Every structure is written in structure tokens, then in C-alpha cells.
Amino acid sequence: MRKLAYLILLLVWSNCLMIAQNCDDYHLKKCATENKEFKLSNQSRSGLFKKGHSSTFSFLAMKGYEYNIQLCCDDNLEDIILTVSHSDDDHIFSLDHGEKFVNLVAKMKTELTVKVDVPKADINIESVPYKDLYGCVGIRIEYARYEE
């Protein structure tokens, strides 16, 4: 009986690990770029999210650069809210209800905060398959020199 419990635990853990590994570089694989003038920023991020969770990270926007910030996610994660703000909580942009793209120009060097909220769906978590509760989210940040 104990061996069976360990086997089940190992299978569940390995399933979690496989899903998390699939999110590596999600922003490179699933977020398409349309503007070839922009370069990919190493400040882009990807991660595994559970419905009802959020994550925050910051990135440095340099003076004289234009930034494209794109949100992409697995189909089972709906209505994700992406918020971009100054580090002092001044709200700049918010993407929600299916929007996937923000464009901004840095007038000065500034640290921006990006928050990703994955809302909890109106579902019974105990009855939903594991794969429907989790999904990959990618934030692709691209930059180019801004010409006025």
C-alpha cells in the first residue's frame, strides 16, 4: 500500500514538472512578433500559472526607447489582466478582456512594474482536471530606438 502511495505521488509530481517545463521560453514560442524593427528584450518572462494566482516583476525602460509588451497564454486561461505601472503605483496601462498588446515610449529612464492576474474561474476546483487549472503565460517585451 505504501509503495502505491509513493508511486501516485511520484506520478503527480512528474506531471507538475512536465507542465512547468513546457512553459520555459513560452514568450519565444507563442508570442509572435509583427514588427521586425523591434528587438527582443531579455526582460521578457514566461511562467506556469494557476487560476486565481498573480505574479509581479519589474523591468527597466530606458530613455528614448519604444517598448511593445505582449501577453500570450494557453487557451484555458481566460480574462488575464496585465497591468503596467511605475514603481510608485502610478497606473499606466492595463490589458484585460482579450487585449494582448501595449505600446509605450520611455521619456526618461524608469523602472516599471508588470503585474499578471489570472482570475479564478467560477468552477469547482475539485471537479476540474488538473490541466485545466494550470497554464502557461508569456510576457514578451520588445524594444526599438524611438524617433520623434
URTA-V559618 format. One line per field, one symbol per residue. psi: psi as a letter, one per 30 degrees, with the letter a starting at -180 (. if undefined). A space follows every 10 residues. Layout:
# URTA-V559618
psi->???
This chain:
# URTA-V559618
psi->eeeeeeeeee eeeeeeeeee effkhefeef jkkfjffkkk kgfllllkkk kfllkklllj kkkgkkkkkk kkllffjlhk kkkkllfggj kelkklhfkg kkklkjflkk kkkkkkkjlk liljeffkke fffllkkkjk klllkkj.
